[in-house]
Amino acid sequence: MKCISVYTDNFEAFSDIFEQIVTTEFAENEERDLEGITVSHSGDVPEHYLERMSQKPEVVVMKDKSRGITILQHGQVFEILLPVLETAAN
C-alpha cells in the first residue's frame, strides 16, 4: 500500500483537500503544500502496518471501501493508505 501523510489535526481541513490528494500523483518522498497543509508521499507500507496501527487505542481508522482506501488518524497526522494497482506484465 502507498502511504500519503497529511500533517494536520484539523479533520475539516483534511476533508476539504482529501479528493485532491487521492487524485494527485506523488513521486516517492515528494512533499507538497496544499491549502497550507503539508502532504507527502511516505513510501509503501507493508500489510501488517495497518493491522499494527489499528490495534492502538490512539489511532482512528476510517475506510472508503468502494475505493479500497484506509485513513489512519493519530496525533497531528492523517495517513492515507492507497492500494497499489497491479499492472499486468506483457
C-alpha positions in Angstrom: 0.0 0.0 0.0 1.1 3.5 -0.8 1.1 5.9 2.2 0.4 9.6 1.9 0.9 11.6 5.1 -1.2 14.7 5.7 0.2 16.9 8.5 -2.8 18.4 10.3 -5.1 17.5 13.2 -7.9 19.5 11.6 -10.4 17.0 10.2 -12.4 19.7 8.3 -9.3 21.0 6.6 -8.3 17.4 5.8 -11.7 16.6 4.4 -11.5 19.7 2.2 -8.4 18.5 0.4 -8.9 14.7 0.6 -10.2 14.3 -3.0 -7.4 16.4 -4.3 -4.8 14.3 -2.5 -6.1 10.9 -3.7 -6.3 12.1 -7.3 -2.8 13.6 -7.3 0.2 11.5 -8.4 3.1 11.9 -5.9 6.6 10.8 -6.6 8.4 8.8 -3.9 9.1 11.1 -0.9 7.6 14.1 -2.7 6.3 16.8 -0.4 3.7 19.4 -1.4 1.8 22.2 0.2 -2.0 22.0 -0.4 -4.0 24.9 1.0 -1.4 25.5 3.7 -1.2 21.8 4.7 1.9 19.7 4.2 1.3 16.5 2.3 4.0 14.0 1.5 4.4 10.6 -0.1 5.7 8.4 2.7 6.5 5.4 0.6 5.0 1.9 0.6 3.9 0.3 3.9 3.5 -3.5 4.5 0.1 -5.0 5.1 1.0 -5.6 8.8 1.4 -1.9 9.3 -2.3 -1.4 9.1 -3.0 -4.2 11.5 -0.5 -3.0 14.0 -1.7 0.7 13.9 -5.4 -0.2 14.1 -4.8 -2.0 17.4 -3.5 1.2 19.1 -6.2 3.0 21.1 -5.0 6.5 20.0 -5.4 5.6 16.3 -8.7 6.3 14.5 -9.3 4.1 11.4 -11.6 5.2 8.6 -12.3 3.4 5.3 -13.5 4.2 1.9 -14.5 0.6 1.0 -15.6 1.5 -2.6 -12.0 2.6 -3.4 -10.1 0.4 -1.0 -8.7 3.4 0.8 -7.9 3.4 4.5 -7.2 6.5 6.5 -5.4 6.4 9.9 -5.6 9.5 12.1 -3.3 9.8 15.1 -1.8 12.8 16.8 -1.4 15.6 14.2 -1.2 13.4 11.1 -3.6 11.6 8.8 -2.2 8.7 6.8 -4.0 7.7 3.6 -3.2 4.1 2.6 -3.9 3.6 -1.0 -3.9 0.3 -2.7 -1.1 -0.2 -5.2 -2.6 -1.1 -8.6 -1.0 -4.1 -10.1 -0.1 -3.7 -13.7 -0.1 -6.7 -16.0 3.2 -7.5 -17.5 3.2 -8.3 -21.1 
